[in-house]
Amino acid sequence: MPVSTQHVYRSANGDRWLLFTDTASGRKFVRHEANQSSGGHATDLDVEDFLEIGGSGPEFAALRDLMGRPSEDARNRVHEGRGSILSDHVWGRGETSLPLLGPLS
């Protein structure tokens, strides 16, 4: 199975998360590699299963950002009328300006 790998996140304690994509089928999964003091075990989960956990940790946010998905908080604010996915997704990453989309007229 030919795969491509993208770094998702590395925690301060040495755990890391990687996104694997099977280039033949398009299947994506997340691999969590525990740090050596925790045993160094690797666990694989399909992306959807990983995101369904609904965690708020930085590894979840990093994966959503990598995949271009808004956070749960951003979706909730849109439904509650307290913001937009665009403003949360772009400004939430510390960017200071919106991308130019073309003429307004």
C-alpha positions in Angstrom: 0.0 0.0 0.0 1.7 3.2 -1.1 1.2 6.0 1.5 2.0 9.6 2.0 2.7 10.9 5.5 2.2 14.4 7.0 3.2 15.6 10.4 0.2 16.6 12.5 1.5 17.5 16.0 4.2 16.7 18.5 3.5 17.2 22.2 5.9 18.5 24.8 6.2 15.0 26.3 7.3 13.5 22.9 4.0 12.0 21.7 3.4 12.6 18.0 0.5 12.4 15.6 0.9 11.7 11.8 -1.6 11.7 9.0 -1.3 8.8 6.6 -3.0 8.7 3.2 -3.2 5.5 1.1 -2.5 7.1 -2.3 -4.2 4.2 -4.1 -7.5 4.3 -2.2 -7.5 7.7 -0.7 -8.1 6.3 2.8 -6.7 8.5 5.6 -5.8 7.5 9.1 -4.1 9.1 12.1 -1.2 7.4 13.8 -0.5 8.3 17.4 3.0 7.3 18.5 3.4 7.4 22.3 6.6 8.6 23.8 9.2 6.1 24.8 8.6 6.5 28.6 4.9 5.5 27.9 6.0 2.5 25.9 6.3 3.9 22.4 3.2 2.1 21.1 1.6 3.2 17.9 -2.2 3.4 17.5 -4.0 4.0 14.1 -7.5 5.4 13.8 -9.4 6.4 10.7 -9.6 10.2 10.4 -13.3 10.3 11.0 -13.1 8.1 14.1 -10.3 10.3 15.5 -12.3 13.5 14.9 -15.5 11.9 16.3 -13.7 11.6 19.7 -14.3 15.4 19.8 -11.2 16.2 21.7 -10.2 19.8 22.2 -6.4 19.1 22.5 -3.9 20.6 20.1 -3.5 17.4 18.1 -7.2 17.6 17.2 -7.0 21.3 16.3 -3.8 20.6 14.2 -5.5 17.8 12.3 -8.6 19.9 11.6 -6.4 22.8 10.4 -4.3 20.5 8.2 -7.5 19.1 6.6 -9.1 22.5 6.3 -12.0 21.7 8.7 -13.3 24.3 11.2 -13.3 23.4 14.9 -16.4 22.4 16.8 -16.3 25.8 18.5 -16.4 27.6 15.2 -19.3 25.5 13.9 -21.2 26.1 17.2 -20.6 29.9 16.9 -21.9 29.9 13.3 -25.1 28.1 14.4 -25.5 30.4 17.3 -24.8 33.5 15.2 -21.7 34.5 17.1 -19.1 34.5 14.4 -18.2 32.8 11.2 -16.2 29.8 10.1 -14.0 32.1 8.0 -13.2 34.4 10.8 -12.4 31.6 13.3 -10.4 29.6 10.8 -8.3 32.4 9.4 -7.9 34.7 12.4 -7.7 31.8 14.9 -4.3 30.9 13.5 -2.8 34.2 14.4 -3.0 35.6 10.9 -3.4 39.4 10.8 -5.2 39.9 7.4 -7.7 38.2 5.3 -6.7 36.9 1.9 -7.7 39.0 -1.1 -10.5 37.3 -2.9 -10.7 39.7 -5.9 -12.7 42.8 -6.7 -15.8 43.5 -4.6 -17.8 45.0 -7.5 
